[in-house]
């Protein structure tokens, strides 16, 4: 595996876990998670795109766009999981959905960064 891709993989997976854990804990404490998730998403995208030498202003634009996309996908994905009727999915729908959306957003940012360099 390419060293840059390996770094991206670690960053994306660690941030996906951090997103899911934040959602789970903040949900248990009754605290809104939007700000924390946005900051984590922006940080992840800047780190991933930096690996491929993407300028900071481009990284910031990608991060802002993907924060909106992540919020939209997360909100509706969580509702879809809750509608499944499974007690386990209902209990952890926010954390599961946040993990999956973070993986999607992270790998999309990495793909943009790789394609930008070609």
Buried (B, 14 or more C-beta within 10 A) or exposed (E): EEEBEEBBBEBBBEBBEBBBEBBBEBBEEEEEBEEBBBEBBBBBBBBBBBBBEBEEEEBBEBBBBBBEBBBEBBEEBBEEBBEEEEEEBBEBBBBBBBBBBBBBBBBBBBEBBBEBEE
